[in-house]
Amino acid sequence: MGLFKRSAGVAPDTISPHTPTSQSTSPTRSNDEKDPEAIHSEHTTSAPQSKWKLSAKSGDGDVAMALFGSPDELHEPISHEEERRVKRKIDWMILPYLAVCYAFFYIDKTTLSYAAIFGIREDLNLVGTEYSWLSSIFYFGFLAWAFPTNFLMQRLPIGKYLGFNIFLWGTFLMLQASAKNFTQLAVLRAFAGAAEACSDPSFMLITSMWYKRNEQPRAMGTWYVANGAGIALGGLLGYGIGNIHGAVPSWKLEFVIIGALCCVWGVVMFIFLPDSPVTAKGLSHREKRVAVERLRGNQTGVENKHLKGYQVKEAFCDIKLYLFYILGVVCNVPNGGISNFGTIIIKGFGFSTLETTLMQIPYGAIIAISILICVFANEYVEKSGRQARTWFILLFLCPNIAGSFGLAFLDANNKAGRLTCYYLTGPYNAAFCMILSMSTANTAGHTKKVVTNAVLFLGYCTGNIIGPFFYLTSQSPRYQLGIWSMIVSHLIEVCVILLLRYLLAKENKRRDRVQGLEEGGLAGRDLDATAFSDMTDRENMNFRYIF
């Protein structure tokens, strides 16, 4: 049994008669052996309903087909200049909104860290592991709402749903300023986590709905680079807020000001972010068709509003899902610690409170530069036809591993060296951005994509929940156990990435071998028939994995 064998009932080296993967079925089967639907399909190839016959399990296709009067219109000619013009328009319609939103997401994650150096631990009498729990409980809310919010994203207009959740999240952030004790703050942080649970999964779905698979790393890099911008901006906001001297403590102002900005941006997203290429008000009918047609080669479609039980089952039977879950965990054990204890670590180098806020600005810049270098270098290499995403993930993990070892072994008095090592822990964000692009590029079937994204971010939550507990109060500010948790996590990540590359490459070779034996060979594949069928990557033998 192959690790990537398609849905039950489809042998690994045969083509299902219900799966339109090529222009003809296997020549070794006689008409007597074929079911009536397959025979009817062979004798009525000119009829749209037979040419576009979907998997018996799929039942319905992609919403993109609503733009085309007939299947023959799908493969209409588009000039290179027209595609470039539409893509530029799409970039301005999508990426600025996601980038600003993502900056706010990371600023939010650091508000507790800044509140710590502004006195929240003393004002709310936080003792023992209570501060660590405040960090982790945010992700318990995220964890609890992960699957419901992902299924709601499939059912509801995704732009409106995202904007509504950002507004809610900003509201809960502002309310944290009113907390009087650990319990009140913990409850509010759990609700804020639930509101943010749609963030990264929705960004991944939106990116896959608008961009080709080879464009997705750069598109994701464009909004993910705001992660670094968020850290830098958070440092500037922290410095400014820290200089406000009044009756209201600085940590309360941090929550109120950033929460209010998030609420405003939630309203902007609700009004202006389009829900899909099919319904985008900013595109003409012709531009909508171009936006959809250019995604034909993805073999992943645009969107399907129906929850399909068989795709849920298939997702949980696919080893990729569990590998992405593990990657979600090990990538974010370091993040859970650094995002909440980074300021405390820096302050331990001997900087004042306000100096500590400013020292986060170079860290954010390093993250942003790392992400841009990674996605543009990957795009350059992939243009030559080479599969390089996993190699770039490993490449950008190297500084993190080196920096973590430096923090573990450098003398406490070597403040410049330890600060440099701390900054070296930033490029792991570029590696995680590439992992997100691998998830969207290697999962087809809209329900399966939703489930896979949800599970990946269950791992994300798990890592962020576990991470802070490695940073023991008794070890402050060196946090030896926390630093070693980063080292071990990154080494596990290296092993999982290498395994994933091996499995995906092996499956691509198997599919090439199977389809190469069919009539017409690989060149004879009917890619149009499966482009918008909402079939899963297992069902669709025309699908090829990217690694």
FENURTA-V524567 format. One line per field, one symbol per residue. ss: DSSP state (2 for helix, 1 for strand, 0 for the rest). phi: phi as a letter, one per 40 degrees, with the letter a starting at -180 (. if undefined). psi: psi as a letter, one per 40 degrees, with the letter a starting at -180 (. if undefined). Layout:
BEGIN
ss=???
phi=???
psi=???
END
This chain:
BEGIN
ss=0000000000000000000000000000002220022222222000022220000000000022222000222000000222222222222222222222222222222222222220022220000002222222222222222222222222200222222222222222222222000222222222222222002222222222220022222222222202222222222222222200000002222222222222222222222200000000000022222222200222000000000022222222002222222222222222222222222222200000222222222222222222222222222222000000222222222222222222222000002222222222000222222222222220000222222222222222222222222200222000022222222222222222222222222222222222220000022200222220000000000000000
phi=.ccbccddgbccbbbcccbccacacdccbccccccdcccccccbcccdcccbccddccgacccdcccbcadccccccbccccccccccccdccbccccccccccdcddccccccdccchccccbfcbfcccccccccdcccdccbccdcccccccbcccccccccccccccccccccccbadccccccccccccccccccdccccccccbbcccccdcccccccccdcccccccccccccccccbaccdccccdcccccccccccccccdcbcccaccbcccbcccccccdcdccdccgbgbaacbcbdcccccdccbcddccccccdcccbcccdcccbbdccccccchccdcccccccccccccccccccccccccccccccgccbccccdccccdccccccccccbcccccccccccccccccccccccdccccccccbbbgccccccccccdcccdcdccccdcccccdcbcbcfdccccccccccccddcccccccccccccccccccccccccggccccccccbcbcfcccccccccbcba
psi=hidfiaihehidfihheehgeieiiheehiddeiidddddddefeehddddfhiiddddiaiddeeehdiddedfihhiddddddddddddddddddddddddddddddeddddddeeeddddefhibedddddddddedddddeddddddddddihddddddddddddddddddddeheiddddddddddddddedecddddddddddeiideeddddddddddeddddddddddddddddehhadhidddddddddddddddddddddddhididdehdeiidddddddddeededfeadihehhhdddddddeehdddddddddddddeddddddddeddddddeeeiiddddddeedddddddddddddddddddddddeeihedddddddeddddddddddddeiidegdddddddddeededdddddddddddddehihdddddddddddedddddddddddeeghdeeiedgdddddddddddddddddddddddddddddddddddddeiheadeehgdddedfefiidddheehhih.
END
